[in-house]
Amino acid sequence: MDRPSGKLAVLALGFLVLAVALPASAGSVEDNYRLHCVQCHGGKGNGEGINNTYGGLSVGPRNHTDPAEMSKLTDDEIRRAILEGGDAVNKSELMPRWDKTLTANEVDELVAYLRKLCKCKGPN
C-alpha cells in the first residue's frame, strides 16, 4: 500500500534538488530584472512594484523609466547600487546587495538595461 507521506517526502526532496540546481541568476538581462528587481521597481521599472504598492517605504524604489532622475546617475553609481545595495547610495536599506548573486557581466547588462528603460545616458 502506497503511503501519501512517502510520496510527499519524495516530492519535497525533488523540489529541494531543483532549488539547489537552479542558478542564482535567471539568464537574460530581462529575466534577471524580473527575478531580482520587479518586486520593488515594478515590471515596467517605474518604481511601482508589489513591495511598494501602498507607498509605505520610507525611501521609495527608484523609477528606472524617469530620464530626468536616471540621467543624473553615472553608470558606476548604478553599478554600486546593484552590487552594494540601496544603503550604499542613500536609497532604501531594504534594497539588498547583489554582489554575491550576480556576476560582473550580469551587473553590466543590468546597467545597460536600466539605460534602455530610461532612454537616457548618465553624466560624462
Secondary structure as UniProt FT lines:
FT   HELIX           4..21
FT   HELIX           29..36
FT   HELIX           38..41
FT   TURN            43..44
FT   HELIX           50..52
FT   TURN            53..54
FT   TURN            64..65
FT   HELIX           67..70
FT   TURN            71..72
FT   HELIX           75..84
FT   HELIX           86..89
FT   TURN            93..94
FT   TURN            99..101
FT   HELIX           104..118
//
